[in-house]
Amino acid sequence: MKGILQNIKGDKTIWAVVTLLGLFSFLPVYSASSNLVYVVGSGTTFGYLVKHALLLALGFGIIYGVHSIPARFFKGLSIIAMPIVLVLLAFTLAQGTTIDGANASRWISVPLVGISFQTSNLAAVVLMIYVARYLTKIKDKTVTFKESILPLWMPVFLVIALILPANFSTAGIIFSMVLLLCFLGGYPMKYLLGIIGTGMLSLTLFILTAKAFPGVFPNRVDTWSSRIESFTDGQDTEADYQIERAKIAIATGGIMGKGAGKSIQKNFLPQSSSDFIYAIIVEEYGLIGGIALMFFYLLLLFRIVIVAHSSPSIFGKLVALGVGLPIVFQALLNMAVAVELFPVTGQTLPLISSGGTSSWMTCLAIGIILSVSVKTSERAVSNAKVKIDENNPLEVLSGQL
């Protein structure tokens, strides 16, 4: 253990924030899991706690392992991983089965381990690294839209097209983050506007096709429509029921909250340990707890920007922003859904919600950010040593002798 702690490098604030969020997650997950035990009748609360601990421990193992890899290696790894991701997404979408009555086109089962893996989470991280690599390659070069179609936009649209039929919100987040990264990376704005227009046209055609042939993508477009209509018109739907329960939880939490484990709405709110865990946190820990949690995510965002700004390489800057911004964006989106500032999306709260693959991919992204910060720290130390040597000519002379 001592050797592991000595080898922990990179931005210490990010390490601290991620560790605090991970440790805090045990409290709301343990509390909210009682919904699955006593209402759904599945497992035990201690069993869910142990499972969460194991998944989180593996997640921190991923952070530790990935942060030891030099950031430049991710360029080549993204090229290798992109075809694999496309195959996994195609296989996942082709299943067309259900798990406990839910659409299973988002998951594939991992043999022998008994868990389900959401391939879109892996695809999001790999795609952002791939886009960062391409933007680094064309930096300070004049690029035409035609030249960037195959190497940049073809993989992006393939990933989006394979995720969209089963998971509209994730596809939308990935597309938005790619556009933001391209904007930050200096990709011509006039081309980005064309891509946005093409994306909107493609989405319209997809919805019209799904409406015309409902058997191709059963229930998905109808689900999106009902959630948006519920958000705008206040219609009585399942999504509306979830939001109402979430608002009751938040309202009854007050300033200080009811206390750890004392939530009432966790027994009525579906997905209380995942999609709507923020409402349970506010109910138990009050407005103070909700704001404190938001502060830590914003602190994480601040440190991600600092790491990106301090990185000596263009790829380091872009990859830190590319994999880091979606984490904070997803967290804020989850909170916005709980307070009805956004339609129900099904996005979990990173590092807090129960679930394995989502937290693993978040940990993978954190590891990449820390890898970039390690390089920055090493460069800063090297520059400091050079400066000391320049200011101490006697040390330089003695070293030469």
Sequence and secondary structure as in RCSB ss.txt:
>XXXX:A:sequence
MKGILQNIKGDKTIWAVVTLLGLFSFLPVYSASSNLVYVVGSGTTFGYLVKHALLLALGFGIIYGVHSIPARFFK
GLSIIAMPIVLVLLAFTLAQGTTIDGANASRWISVPLVGISFQTSNLAAVVLMIYVARYLTKIKDKTVTFKESIL
PLWMPVFLVIALILPANFSTAGIIFSMVLLLCFLGGYPMKYLLGIIGTGMLSLTLFILTAKAFPGVFPNRVDTWS
SRIESFTDGQDTEADYQIERAKIAIATGGIMGKGAGKSIQKNFLPQSSSDFIYAIIVEEYGLIGGIALMFFYLLL
LFRIVIVAHSSPSIFGKLVALGVGLPIVFQALLNMAVAVELFPVTGQTLPLISSGGTSSWMTCLAIGIILSVSVK
TSERAVSNAKVKIDENNPLEVLSGQL
>XXXX:A:secstr
 HHHHHT  S HHHHHHHHHHHHHHHHHHHHHTHIIIIII  S HHHHHHHHHHHHHHHHHHHHHHHTS TTHHH
HHHHHHHHHHHHHHHHHHHH  EETTEE TTEEEETTTTEEEEHHHHHHHHHHHHHHHHHHHTTTS   HHHHII
IIIHHHHHHHHHHTTT HHHHHHHHHHHHHHHHHTT  HHHHHHHHHHHHHHHHHHHHHHHH TTTSTTHHHHHH
HHHHHHHH   SHHHHHHHHHHHHHHHHTTT S TT  SGGGTSTTTTTTTHHHHHHHHHHHHHHHHHHHHHHHH
HHHHHHHHHH SSHHHHHHHHHHHHHHHHHHHHHHHHHTTSS       TTTSS SHHHHHHHHHHHHHHHHHHH
HHHHHHHHHHHHHHHH HHHHHHHH 
